[in-house]
Amino acid sequence: MEETQSASDLEPPSSSHLRPITNLDPPLPASVLLDRELSHKSSLRRKGNILTGCPELDEYVLLGGFERGSVVGISSEDEEFALRIGLQTVANLLVSKPEARARIVTTLPPVGLLPKLREVVAGEVVERRGVEEVPGGLRAVVYGYFRRVEISRVFDFEGLGDVIGELEGEGTEDVVDGGERGVVAEDKDGGGGGEQTAPKQTKPTPQKGRPRQNNPPRTPLPDLILITHTSTLLNTLFTGRDKPTAHEKASLLFSRLHHLTRPPNHGNPLIILLNSTTSPFTPETAAQTSDYLANMARPPMPRETDPSERPRSIIEPTLRSVFGVGSAASMGRGQVQIGKPSFGNVFAKMLDVHMLCTRIPRVVDGGSSWVVEVLLDGLGVYEMEGDGEERGVVRRCREQRWGPLEVDGAGRVVAAFR
């Protein structure tokens, strides 16, 4: 959709970000930096990780769930499955934490998102409490959880930048007394005429001479920020712009996302980005695909081309599935093709943790299951190991950990083999 907003909306909120660095901090010992990182992680651990509600994914694949203060990407060949994981994470957070809040940024209209969110939240309530133990009826309980969810609808990358700007403001502006947040269906860039929106609160004029330090504490960001259909938003950025400009704008916005997660006064929210996948094969190599799958011992025959135009490797190492193309070929004569995340490293570089969801056929019954694996883990999990003087902190990497999942009859993501 064509937008009227200028590209300046994606500029940093302060010109100070563009000032040259004149005074560099002195170098610090690696031990000091490690102590700071461990202290930061300890602070996040006290707040508790955010779980999806699927033990196979939380306990085995992620070794304890999603860490707060991080940016996580979930790429899936079916974006509906990634969306279901994201919404189930939102639902599990709302049901398990009475004061928790969530923000969903999506390209979907409310009529396309709210029924899915309602189904997932209802399923989580029933799973935890049972229908007969829900006072006032399931509908009323679900509506109560909806009051702690905000939804922003965007249409392009500039609209996403506007929402990030609002979140940056939430982390710095004062709280309005008596304000209450609820479910918001707001169209960025004026695209959703006729949809109801929660009344916008205005900041009261401070009394003259009143010191600002006496103002109420600042508003923390939501505990979870879920951004759906990232590939669609990135496509609007790279369409009609030269690549250097698009890459620059993407890097700028992604650095702002990371900035939202780090400062303690922002509440260290978890940010989840949902992405699609694409075929790992280019049109030029499509004719060689069947030959490649049938003859894994040798590479495809090279084509005559200019050296500057020679294609890169099929899949970058940081985007490569643990199953690979070879394993897919052994499952049924090439019937499964492991895709790679849309926008490749452009998407992966903005993440602390990157997960890939792939549908794999089950040979026994002819059905299929989802396999969720960790492609990239820039955080790791720190655990105490050893006894006595040898006891210390060990970092465990979650890359190449995977688990089989499926969607049950109630619409919940669960372990495929229970």
PyMOL commands that set and color helices and strands:
alter all, ss='L'
color gray80, all
select helices_A, chain A and resi 7-10+15-18+30-47+55-61+79-96+110-129+131-133+138-146+157-170+188-190+212-214+230-238+243-261+264-266+283-294+307-309+317-319+324-330+344-348+388-390
alter helices_A, ss='H'
color red, helices_A
select strands_A, chain A and resi 71-76+102-106+149-153+185-187+224-227+270-278+340-341+353-361+368-377+381-385+392-396+402-407+413-415
alter strands_A, ss='S'
color yellow, strands_A
deselect
rebuild
show_as cartoon
